[in-house]
C-alpha cells in the first residue's frame, strides 16, 4: 500500500470521527487521490460504493441496453448513519400494513383507473372535443391551422372595410365604369366578374335584347329562377350604362345570383370565379337560346364553343356540356411551354405529331374565357435561381384560327416548323452556355483575368520570359476575340429564329378569327377587399377597378402588370371576345321600364347634390332587386351620355 495513500486514509478516518478506513479508502480512490473532493464526498454521506444505476440512465436508447447474464452483485454496504426501514428487524405490524397497501383488493373496483364510459360533456372540455381531425397531423398543428383559418376568415369577410361613400365620391365622373361593390369582402371576386361581363360588347348586346318569357306566355309578372338572374343582369347593366352614380350595391342581387360567402377556408379567387362564371354562362346561353337543348340547330354561340378530336365527325347534336366549353383552363408552370397564353393554350389543345388526334374547335363562340391555373405555388424568393422569373404574358389580340377544324392541316405544318425552330434555338443556347460557362466558372472572366495577369503582373525580368509572355498574351487575345465573335454570331442567329417563331402564324390564312382582350382579373396574393381588382376595356380605354376606386390606366400597364408575381399570384382570369369593326356597335335597346327607373334614380341623386347640400353627407343608393317585369315594354330612345335628361312624360 502506498504510504501517501495510507496517510491520507488516516487523515480522512480521523476527520470522520473514528470512521471506517475502508470507506475512506474507497472514496479516496474514487476521486483519484484528490483529498479535497474525497473529504467533501464523505461529509455528504458518500461511502464509495458503486451506484447500481448508470449515471446516464433514462438517456440511453432502449434498443442499446443489454441485460446482465449473471446474477447482480451483492448488496453494497450501507451507511450506518442511515436508518433501515425495510430490513429484517422491521415490526410485523409494519410489514402487514405495507402488504395490505400494495394488494389490489385494498381498493374497491370502482376506484381503479380505467377509461371513462361517461358521455362527453362539452362544458368540461378545455378544447373543442369530438372534432374531426385530419389524419397525418398532430393535434397542436390542427388547432393552429384552425386558428389561422379563423383569422383569414375574419380578414376575408371583413365588413368594416366596406366604405360608405360620400355624395362627392358617389358621383360618376364622365363615362367611367360603374363599380359593383358587396358589403362582404369575400364576394369581391363576384362583383368584379359581374362588372367585367358588362364590358364584353357581345354580352352587353345580348342581355339588352333579352325578353322575359313570362310576358309572351301571359304568366304572372314575377320572375324566378333563370329569369330572375337574367332580369337582375338586365336591370344592373342598364344602370351601368345610364346612371350618374359611380357605384352599385351587389347585395340585393345575391339571391338571384345564388351567391354565398365562401367558408372559413377561402378558395383561390380563380376557382371561385370559375364556379360563378360557369353558372352565369350556362344560364345566359340557355336563356338566350331556349331551343338549343331540344332541337338540332345551329345558333349564334355566345360563351360555349364546340370542340373535340380533329378526326371526329362534326356533331350537330343539341347543346351538350361534355363537348361544349365556355371556360378554358390553362396550366401555368415554370417552363417555356406556358410562359405566355398562346404557348400554354397550345399545350392545352395537345398539338401532337398526328394531326387527327389533336383537339380542335368545330363551332366557335363570340366569347372565350381563360382561367389561369398556377401549379407552382412557391413564392419567387423560394425558387432556385435556375427557374425563370418572368410574369405570365398575354396578348392584346389572339387568333384562334390555328385551333379551328378547317385549319388543322395548315396548323399542324406550322407547328412542326415551330418545333424545328425551337430545337435550333435550344441547340444555340447549349452552344452559347458552353462558350460562357465551364464547371460553373465564367470563361470570359477567367480569360480576361489571365490576360490582365500576363500584361500587368507577370514577371518579365529576362528577355526570354518577356517574349514568352508576349506570345501567350497574343494567343489568349485571339481566343477571347474568337469566343466573342462566335457569341455575337449565335445571338444574331437566335434573334432571327425568334423573329421567325413570332411570325409563324401570321399568314393571312390564319387571321380570320381575331379575339380582343376585354377584361383581366388580378390578385396580388393577399386576402382582402382591396387585393382583388380588374382591368376593363371600354371604347379602347382601359380602366382599373379596386373596390370603389376606378382609374384610367395605359394598355402597357394592363399587359405587363407584375402584381402578385412574387407570391405566386397575378392574373387569374382573362376574357376575350370577337373583334368588332370600329363604329359597328349597335345602340343598346334597354327596356322602357328599366330606363325610367334609371332616370328616377338619377333625378333623386342629382337633387341631393344640388347647391346647398354638403359633400360629406353619406348616401346609400342601390339598384332595386325587383322581380317584376311589368314595366318591360318597347325600348325608349335612350340618352347618349349618362347625364343627359330623359323624357318621362309618357
N, C-alpha and C positions, 0 to 999 in steps of 0.2 A: 504494500500500500504506500502511496506517495506521502511523504512526511508533511508536505504543504497541505494536501487534502485532509490529512488526519488532524492537523492543527485547525483548519477551517471548520471541520466537523465538530471538534471540541468547543470551538467558539459558538457555533450555532446551537449546540446542545445546552451550553450554559445560558445562552440567550433565551432558550425555550423554558428554562427553569427545570433542569434535570429531565429534558425531553428524551425521546428515543433517538439514539445515534443513527440507527438505520434510516429513520425518516429524514434526518438532517442530511445524510449521505445521498439519499435518492433525490432530494430536492436540489442539492448542490450539483450533482451530476446532470440533473435535468436542465439546469441553466448553464452547463458547460463551465462550472467553476466560478461563475460570477457571484461573489459574496453578497453584493447589494441586492441583486434580483432574488437570490435564494432566501435571504433574510426577509424580504418583503413578502414572498410567497408563503413562508412559514407563518408569518404573522397573520396572513389572510386565510390560514387553515389548510394550505396545500400540504398533502402528505407525500407527494411524489409518485403516487400510484398512477398507472396508465389509465387514461379515460377509455371506458368500454365503447364510447360512441366516437366516430371520426369527427374531426373538427369541422369539416365542411358537409356534415350530414344534412340532407334536405336540399343541397345544391347540386348533388351529383345526379346524373341521368340514371334513372331506374334501370335502364337496359344495360348499364355498365357495372352494376353491383353484383358481386358473386357471393354466394352463401358459403359459410365455413364448412369444410368437410370433416373437421374434427370437433370434439366437444369443446365448449368455451372454457377459457381459463378459470381457475378458481377465483372465488370472490376476493377482491382486494381488501387489504387490511383497512379497517375503519378507524377513523379518528376517535380516540377515546372521549374527546370532549363532546361528541355528537350523541344525543340520546336516541337509542334504537327503540322504535315503536312497533317493529314488525318481527322482532326476534322471538326465540323460543320461550323467553321469560314473560311474554305478554299474558295478561289475565285471560281466563276462559270467557268471561263475560264480554270483553272487548272483541275477542275472536268471533264469538257468536253474533255480535252486533254487525261486524263487518260482513260476515257471510249472509246475514239477513238483508243487508242493504244492497248487496250485489245479486240477490236472487231475483229472477224475472217475476216471480209470483208476489213480490213485495208490493207491486202496484196493481191496481185493477186494470183490466184490458182497455177500458175506455180512455185511460190516460196515456196509453202508449202513443208514440209519434207515428203518424201514418197520414197518407193523403186524405184531404178533407172531401167528404161526399156532400157537403153543403152547397146549395146553388149559389153561384157567384152573385155578389151584391155590388153593383156599381158604386154605391155610396161609400164603400170601404176601399175602393180601388185608388191607389196613388197615381196610376197611369191608366189610360183607356184600356179596358180588358175586352177579350173576345173580338179583337180587331184582326181581320185577315192580314197577314204579314207576308210579303213576297218572299219566296224561297231564295236562299243564297245570300241573304244579307243579315247582319246582326240586328238585334232589337234597337240598339242605340242608333245605328245607321238609319233604320226605318223611321224612328221618331224624328231624327234630324231631317230626313227627306221630307216628312210631312210638315215640319216647321217651315222649311224653305218653300214648299208648295203653298202653304197658307200665306206666307209673306208675298209670294209672287201674285197670288190671287188678290190680295189687298191692293197691290200696286196696279195690277192689270185691270181690276174693276173699279178703280178709283173714281168715284163720282164727284169728289170735291174738286177735281181738276177740270170739271165742266164749267167753263167761264160763262156767266150771263153777260151778254154784250150790251153795251150802251146803244142809244139810238144812232150815235155817230158811227160806231163800229158796225152796226147792223146795216147801214145804208150801203146799197150796191154801187160800186164806183164804175161807171161806164158799163161795158159789156163783160165785166169779169165773171168767171164761172161762179155759180152759187155753191157754197159749201153745204154739205149734208153732215149733221152732227148728231151723235147719240149721247145720251146722258151717261152711259157706261162706257168706260174706255175700252173694254173688251170687245165692243162691237164696232170699233173704228174701221176694221177691215171691211165690214159690210157696207158702212157708209161710203167709203171710198169707191167700192165697187158699184154701188147704187149710182153714185155721181158719174163714175167713169163710163158706164154704159151709155149715158146720155150723149157723150161726146163721140160716140161712134155714129156717123151720119146715117148708115143703113138702119141701125136700131132705132134712132130717133124718128126716122121717116115711118117705119113700120108701126111703132107704138102710136104715133099721131093718127094713122089711118085705121087703127083698130076700132071695131064697133062691138058693143056688148051683144051677146046672143039673146039675152033676155028681152031686148027691145023688139027684135024680129019675131020672137015666138009669143009675145004678149004676156010673158011671165011677170011676176011681181018685180017692183023696182028695187030689188035688193040683190046686190052681188055677193057671191060667196065662192070659196074655193079658188079655182084658177082665175075666174073673172074678177074676184076681189083683188088678186095680185096684179092683174093687168090694169084694173081701174086705179089702183094705187100708183103704179108706174105712170099712167096717163096723167093723173092729177099733178103729181110732183114734177113731171117733166114739163108740163105746161107752165107751172110756176117758175121752173128753172129758166124757161125761155123768156117769160114776160114780166116776172116780178121785179120790183125795185128794191127788195130786201136781198141781202147777200148771204143769208143763212136760213136753212130749213131744218126742222127737227125730225130726226128719224124715228123717235119713239112711237108716235101714233101709227107708224107703218109696220111695227113689229108683228102684230097679229096676222096681217096679210102676208108678210114675208116669212112667217113661221120661224122667227129667229129667237133663239135663247142664248144668253151669255154662256160662253164655254165654262167648264168646271174649274176646279182649283188648280188643275194642271193644264194650262192653256197649250193648245197645239200650235204649230207654226202658222203664221198668217197665210202662207201659201196653201196649206191643207184646208184651213177654214174657208178661204176664198174659193178653193176648188169645189168644195161641197156646196157652198151657197150658190155659186155661179152655175153649177150643174143643174140645180133645181130651177133656177131662173131661166136658163136657156131652154130647158125641156118644156117648161110652162109656156114661154113665149112662142116657141116654134109650133107647138101643138095648138095653141090658141089662134095663131095667125093662119094656120093651115089645118083646119079641123078634119079634113078628109084624108090626111096623109096616112093615118093608121088603118084605114079601111079600104081605100081604093088604090089600085095600081096606077099611079100617075106621077108625072114629074112636077115639081114645084120649085119656086124660087127659094132655095135654101138660104136661111139667114145665118144660123150658127152651125148646123150639122152638115158635114161633108161625108160622102160615102167613100170608103177605102177598102182595100183588100189586096191579095196577091196579084201580081201582074198577069199571071196565066189564068186567072178566074174569069168566067164569063160575066159581063155586066149584068147586075141584078136589078130588075125593075120592080122588086117587091116593095111593099109599103115601108114606112119608117121603122127602123129596127136599130136599137141602141147597140146591138152586137156588131154592126157594120157601119153605123153612123156615129161620128165623133164630133164633139164641139170643142173640147179642150185637149190639146196635145201635151203630154208630159215629156219634158226634155231633160235628160240627165246632164248634170254639170259635174265634171270631175277635173282633177288637176292633170290634164293631158292636152295634147294638141287636137284631139278628136272632139273636144267640147269646149274649146276656148271662146267660141262665138256661136251665135244662134244657128247660122247656116250649117256649120260643121256638126253641131250637136243634133240638129234636125236630120241631117243626112244619116248619122249613126242611128237615130230613132227609126227611120224608114228602112234601115237594114239594106243598104246597097250591097249586093253580093256579086260574085263573078257570073252568076247565072241570072240574066235579066228577068226571066219569068218568075223568079222566086222573091223578088223584092216587093215591098209594099208600095202601092200607087194610089192616087186619088181618081175615082171614077166620076164622081159628081162634086164639083167644088161648091163651097159656101161663100156668102158675102163677108163673113167674119171668121177669123181664125184666132184662137186664144192659145197662148203657150204658158204652161206652168213650169217654172224653172225649179228642178229638183236638185238640191245640193246634197251629195252623199258624203263629202269630206267636210265634217263639221269642226275640224280643228281650227282654232284661230290662226291667222297667218304667222304670228310670232312663235307658234309651237311647231311649225313645219320645218323640215330640213331645208337647207339652202339650195338643194338640187331641184326642188319643186318650183314650178313657175309661180310668180306672184303678180299676176295681171288680173284686173277685174274682168268679169264676163262682158262680152261685147255683143251689141245687137244693132242692126242697121235701120236707117230711116225707111227704106223700101226693101221688100223681099219679094222675089219672084218664085211662084210655085210651079212654073212650067216643067221644071226638071222632075217633079213628082207626079205629073199627070200621066194617065194611062196612055194617051195617044203619043206621048214623047218618050216612052220607055226605051226604045232602041237608041234614039239620039242621046238621051241622058246617060245610058249605060256606056256608050262610046266615050262620052265626055268624062265620066267617072274613071274609066280605065286610063285615059290620058292624064287625068288629075293624079291618079295613083303613081304613074310613071314619073311625073314631075316631082311629086312629093318624095319619091325614092331618090331622085337625083339630088334634091336639096339635102336629104339626110346624109347621103354619101359625102357631099361637100362639107357638111357640118362635122362629120367624122374626120375628114382630112384637115379641116381648119383646127380642130381640137388637137390633133396630133402635132401640128406645127406650133401650137401655142403652149401646150402642156406636156410634161413628161414626169411621171411619178409625182403628181401634184406640185410640180415646180414650173414656174413661168420661164419658158425657154428664152424668150426675148430679153427678159430682165437679167437672166443669168449670162447671156452673151454680152449684153451691154456692160454688166459688171466686170466681166473678163476683159473686155476692151479697155475699160477705164483703168483696170489694174496694169495692163501692158503699157498703156500710153502715159500714165501719170505716177504709178507706184513702183513698177518693176525696176530692179537694179540694172543699170546699163554701164557698169564700171569698166567693161572691156569692150573693144570694138566688135569682137566675135559675138558676145552676148547681146550687144545693142543691135547687130544685124539680124540675129535670130529673132529678137523681139519684134523687129520691124516686119519680118516675114510672117510671123504669127499674127500680128495685128492686121496685115493685109488680107490674110486668109479669113480671119474672123469677120472682117468688114465685108468681104464678098459673101460669106454665108449669111450674115444678117441682111444684106441687101436682097439676096435671093429669096429668103424667107418672107421679107416684107413685100416683095413683088408678087410672090405666089399668093399671099394672103389678100392682096388687093385684087388679084385676078379672081380668086374664089368669091370674094364679096361681090364683085361685079356680076359673076355668073349667078349667084344666089339672088341678087336683086332682079335680074332679068327673068329668072324662073318664077319668082314670087309674083312678078307682074303678070306673067302668063297665067299663073294659077288664079289670080284675082279676076282675070277676064275670060276664064274658060267657059263660063255660062252666059256670056254677054252677046251671043249671037241673036239675030232677030227672030229665029225660030223658037227661042226660049225667053221671049219678052212680051208675052200676051197677058199673063195673069200676074199683074203687079198689085201688091198689097202694101198699104201705107201704115206706118206706126201711128196709132191713135192714143193709146193710154199705156203708161208704165206705172206699176205699183212697186214701192220701195219699202224696205225695212232696214233700220240701222243696226239691228241685232240686240236691242234692249226693249224690254216690255214697257208699255205705257202709251198714253193717248198721243203724245207728240213724237213718237218714234216710228209711226207709220205715216207715209204720205204718198201722194200720187202726182204724176205729170199728165196733163190732158192737152190735146191739141184742138184749138178752136180757130178755124179760118187762118191756118198757118201761123198761129201764135201759140206758144207753149206757156202753160200756167202750172204753177206748183201749189198744191193744197196741203197745208199742215193744220189740222184741226179747223179753225175758222179763218185762218190767215191764207189768203190767195195772192200770190205774187207772180209777176211775169218773169220768165227765165229764157235763156237762149237755147237754141237747138243743141249746141255743143254741150251745154250743161246736162241736158236730158240724156244724150248718147254716151257721156263719159263720166257720169256721177259715180265716184268711188265709195260712196257712203256704205258702211256695213261690211266692207271687204275684209277688214282685219278681224271681224267677229264671225266670219262665215255666213254673212247675210248679204244684203244688197237687193237688186231687183228680183222679185219672186213671181211676177206675172206680167205678161205683155199681151196687148190686144192690137191686132192688125185687122184692117178691112180693105176691101177692094178700092183701088184708086178711083176717084171721081173727077172727071174733067172739070177744070176751073169754070165756075159760073153755071154748072149744070145741076145744082141743088134746087129742088122744088120747094116752094113755100110749105110750111108745116100746117096742115089743116086741123088745128086743135078744135075740139068741140065747143059749141057756143056756151053751154052752161059752165064749163070749167074756165073759159076765158072770162066770163062775168065774175066768177069767184076771184080770179086773179086781180081783176080791176078793183073789186071791192076791197081786197086786202091792200092794194096799192094806195087807194084813197084813204083808208084808215091810217096807214103808215105815214103818208105824206102830210095828213092833217096833224099828226102828233109831232112831226118835226118842223112845223110851221114856226115862223119867228115868234119868240117868246118862250118856247119850250127849252128846257135845259138839256144839254147833251149828255149830262151824267145820269139822266133818268133811264132806268133799265126797263126793258120790254121783252116779252116773250111772245113771238109770233110763230105759229106752226101751221102747216098745211092741214086742214081738217081731213081726218081719215074717214070720209063719208063713203058709205056703201051704196048710196042712192045714185042711180043712173038716169033719173027722170029728166035731168037738165041736158041730156045728151041729144042735141038736135043739130041742125045744119051749122057747119062751122062759120064763125064770124070772120070778117075781114080784120085780121089782127094788125096791131101797130108794128112798124119796122123796128123800133127801139123800145126797150123796157119802159122808158119814161114817157112815151107818147100816150096821150089821152085816148081812151076807148069809149065808144058811144054805148051808153046803157039805156037809152030812152026806149028801146023796143022791149 
